[in-house]
């Protein structure tokens, strides 16, 4: 704010029975004279004063005595307001909402026409005091609000609530619970809430609705800000580590949703921390973006053992990707249950993964999703794990405390269960950092460094677990000491100056205690409390031998946007440069320490070449110049949370994970490879600088052509002259502005380039349609197509058989078409007509025979001569026919003999199957003599026809 406004006190209410703790004021937008003032006190009462002439004066001022000026501040006794005699334009009412409990917040809801208050107690945690309901939502100008509390609604919440907020559109009340929960209540339902939002690890102290987005903001006591989707009841963003530290008496939160003059929403969030005011702006929402995860991605690392990329998001979903194609391989969900994941790392062998979360645990996983151990870092208490470092015989965890937490391999091996919880061992070095440790790094054989929130770096010996050196040149403690010394020296100089000057003259003010040209980048870093924090520490493995000669072997970066190079052997700062101005950054480097990659909170990536940077010892002067920058590009739209590098197909790749829910892959030249989760898979090919040069040349040529066209257009426009017809024929001439506009020219070009429509035409003279008229053979399988080197002769109906081969003549006769005669109606035939028709028969060509053409030649082309079957049918068909004839004959003989026996034995009973055969045999027996009959009636089976049974049958037949 560039201006300062002074507020003068006009009224002072005295005589209150209890100390006020919360306050709210409301005025009727339709009637400015109508307003109310409500406050809650430490006695649990909600006090309300209604005003009916607020636009004129809240309280009537008594006339001043004669000759005296009226006091600017009017003292009002509460008893006079209650009596309604002195102040007739104000009315007081009160109701006991919380019995002897402090009223943490109170407000008036115009939509519900009630007073809402809360307290940190299990009973009557939130109370709604209802007044008389009007028919309209907004009171009219003449309609006054009721001034009595008719009934109360009491909500009971475990441990009470600190604050609340009401959303008129959703008709929901959000409560900030002491039990770490945010509850959503319907004002008319007191039994249970509509939803419970879980995720905070400390007491929630503020809640606020974003009415235009249907979202909710909550802020907890551990300085963690969360944004919730009210409809889905899920957390969509978590902000931590960016708010000032220290105990706060009270924090207030406000979200500005008003629009600017340009129509854009401000979307600013204001939070108070004692004497500080923090403002945060919301970035523009980007749609249709590719997302690798549903939640912000915490980290993404490259695994050289399996040639894969492992990424994890806040919700604990861990995904494994193929680096060569971008294809998803595996996915593990709920890595830490409901707790949020904060870090990801792997062991040196690349076979184990370590994940840390806000619940203070570190879990060990394999690449099949099996969890073998859970490391309890904070004794079961919530704690943000910042980094996990896997050493040769131990696991080091930092991030939430001022000391190092270590888990030894012996504790991991002693647990025989498949899943076990491991307790930490004691770190022998104790506490060396005055602030929380944020990061760490290790280099063989036994050197480890840790960086803290105040900017101090400690070098440890992992064998003895003792601190060997402190790198505190850019720590807060060192800067405060230098600042105090400069203040003392400046005061001494001021005293000396004042003693030399005249005693009546006023002493000069002491100069600015902040140094103008400090090695930490200027006064802005001192003003920013987070500028001292160390976010990343990286050892330069390829420069181990250079540390003894004074070269740099350690890099650090943090919230100030400055990258520093250190020498751990001499505990000195070698160089520093500003990579990103006034921005919190992270960094990484490749295995050969050729490239340095830095990323900031806005999604920008910068690539620096550090091959020859700080390789040799310098003088006592700290190097300020930056290494040569290879390229810079916009990799993401939000804060970059992790950076990793790998080598594939002779190309150095950069893997970045961001809060915009994506994991992207670029090369060190800024060329985008792809984003994990996109539909198209990529292929990493060897870098070809010639292609890049061709692309640059092509782009330059296109730009030159466009510039030339623009110059030509400008020249044409500059030489414009009026049309002569407009002067000679002003009545008939009309100027066509459409053809001269850019839109008209583009339209004409598209019309000209459009493909012409083909109109329907006549059918062409094709051979297969007119072959009967032309006499040419039709197109098809039987057509004779001319070819090169062959003399082709065509025959017509008149010359068939003249020099024509038999095969062609035979085929042509078969395909010859006769002319159809006119159809005559049928008449009754007589003998004469039939005879004449038979004699005058038309010679119709016969159809081709279904036999071999060579057989026809042997039979002299005549079908009248009999043809042997052996020449027509194959042998197997003839053999089968002979077999069937013999079998049929045998079956017939058996049926004949069996039928005769049945006839004789049945006494003349009828047989349907062989009835005709029996009758024929009986007639034959009557006509033939007995001997012949006896001979013909021999029955197979050895019986003689002269037996008794046979003789009886014969007599019956006779």
Secondary structure by P-SEA (a helix, b strand, c coil): ccbbbbbbbcccccccccccccbbbbbccccccccbbbbbcccbbbbbbbbcccccccccccccccccccccbbbbbaaaaaaccccccbbbbbbbccccccccbbbbbccccbbbbccccccccbbbbbccccccccccccccccccccbbbbbbbccccccccccccccbbbbbccccbbbbbcccccccccccccccccccccccccccccbbbbbcccbbbbbbcccccccccccccccccccccbbbbbbbccccccccccbbbbbbcccbbbbbbbccccccccccccccccbbbbbccccbbbbbcccbbbbbbccccccccccccccccccccccccccccccbbbbbccccbbbbbcccccccbbbbcccccbbbbccccccccbbbbbccccbbbbbcaaaaaaccccbbbbbbcccccccccccccccccccccbbbbbbcccbbbbbbcccccccccccccccaaaaaaaaaaaaaaaaaaaaaaaaacccccccccccccccccccccccccccccccccccbbbbccccccccccccccbbbbccccbbbbbbcccccccccccccccccccccccccccbbbbbcccbbbbbbbccccccccccccccccccccccccccccccccbbbbbbcccbbbbbbbccccbbbbbcccccccccccccbbbbbccccaaaaaaaaaaaaaaaaaaaaaaaaaaaaaaaccccccccccccccccccccccaaaaaaaaaaaacbbbbcccccccccccccccccccccccccccccccbbbbbbccccccccccaaaaaaaaaabbbbbccccccccccaaaaaaaaaaccccccccccccaaaaaaacccccccccccccccaaaaaaaaaaaaaaaaaaaaaaaaaaaaaaaaccccccccaaaaaaaaaaaaaccaaaaaaaaccccccccccaaaaaaaaaac
